[in-house]
């Protein structure tokens, strides 16, 4: 009988304790833990359930050194036992891909024929008109980062630290790791066990400073 992995932290504690780690120890992440972190991360929502996120797991020391050279020589890349290259696929609005998503929904019993027809007719127009975004990359990045947030919180719940990074040369990363032109690199995410001292909590602006009631600028009563 397989024992289901249980996180050591609840969601509230994981959110409050997560920090961006700047240094990582050499201990590897157990494979079962890493797999569960990724599984939970992929439960993140995405528009039309198109799931444009793609993750390259970099664990080989030679490949990590290659990635570090694309990331302004930042040591987190080679210190961490695992680095995710977090990417977005700009082709998820193509008919063949839409059909694969419909097939997925059908296999779970969640897809009706009527809803499948709605998706086939609605998705192309949505991406042609771009009502809430300016480019396909902007849309895919939006959904990749939702998944990245899920990965970071799932990781922290298992005691695994992370460091979301946008300091890298995207064209160099794509060339070094054979990433197709239609795939964009959104961020890098080292995962591992932070060594002390971990970056201290820098504080967050109050609800009153960043949350508004009903219209922008109107006071939100917390």
FENPELIN-V540940 format. One record per pair of residues at least 6 apart in sequence whose C-alpha atoms are under 8 Angstrom apart, sorted by the first residue. I is the first residue (numbers start at 1). J is the second residue. If there is no record, write none. Layout:
I J
I J
This chain:
5 33
5 36
6 158
7 157
7 158
7 159
8 157
8 158
8 159
9 156
9 157
9 158
9 159
10 157
11 153
11 157
13 157
14 153
14 154
14 156
14 157
15 153
17 156
18 152
18 153
18 156
18 161
19 161
19 162
19 163
19 198
19 199
19 200
19 201
20 161
20 162
20 163
20 164
20 198
20 199
21 161
21 162
21 163
21 194
21 198
21 199
22 76
22 163
22 194
22 198
22 199
23 75
23 76
23 79
23 80
23 194
23 195
23 196
23 198
24 76
24 79
24 80
24 192
24 193
24 194
24 195
25 79
25 80
25 192
25 193
25 194
25 195
26 79
26 80
26 81
26 193
27 81
27 192
27 193
28 81
28 192
29 81
29 82
29 160
29 192
33 158
37 151
37 154
37 155
38 151
40 150
40 151
40 154
41 147
41 148
41 149
41 150
41 151
41 152
41 154
42 147
42 150
42 151
43 147
43 150
44 146
44 147
44 150
45 51
45 143
45 146
45 147
46 52
46 143
47 143
48 119
48 123
49 101
50 92
50 93
50 98
50 101
51 92
51 143
52 88
52 89
52 90
52 92
52 140
52 143
52 144
53 86
53 87
53 88
53 89
53 140
53 143
53 144
53 147
54 86
54 87
54 88
54 89
54 144
55 84
55 85
55 86
55 87
56 84
56 85
56 86
56 87
57 82
57 83
57 84
57 85
58 64
58 82
58 83
58 84
58 85
59 81
59 82
59 83
61 78
64 77
64 78
64 83
65 77
65 78
66 176
67 77
67 173
67 176
68 74
68 75
68 77
68 78
70 168
70 169
70 170
70 172
70 173
71 167
71 168
71 169
72 167
72 168
72 169
76 163
76 190
77 83
77 190
80 190
80 191
80 192
80 193
81 190
81 191
81 192
82 190
82 191
82 192
83 188
83 189
83 190
83 191
84 188
84 189
84 190
84 191
85 185
85 186
85 187
85 188
85 189
86 144
86 148
86 185
86 186
86 187
86 188
86 189
87 141
87 144
87 183
87 184
87 185
87 186
87 187
88 137
88 140
88 141
88 143
88 144
88 183
88 184
88 185
88 186
89 140
89 182
89 183
89 184
90 136
90 137
90 140
90 182
90 183
90 184
91 97
91 182
92 98
93 123
93 124
93 127
94 124
95 120
98 119
98 120
102 111
102 116
105 111
106 112
127 136
133 139
137 184
141 186
144 186
145 186
152 161
152 162
155 161
155 162
155 191
156 162
159 193
160 191
160 192
160 193
160 194
161 191
161 192
161 193
161 194
162 189
162 190
162 191
162 192
163 189
163 190
163 191
164 187
164 188
164 189
164 190
165 187
165 188
165 189
166 186
166 187
166 188
170 184
170 185
173 179
173 185
174 180
174 185
207 220
207 222
208 219
208 220
208 221
208 222
211 219
211 220
212 218
212 219
212 220
213 219
213 220
213 221
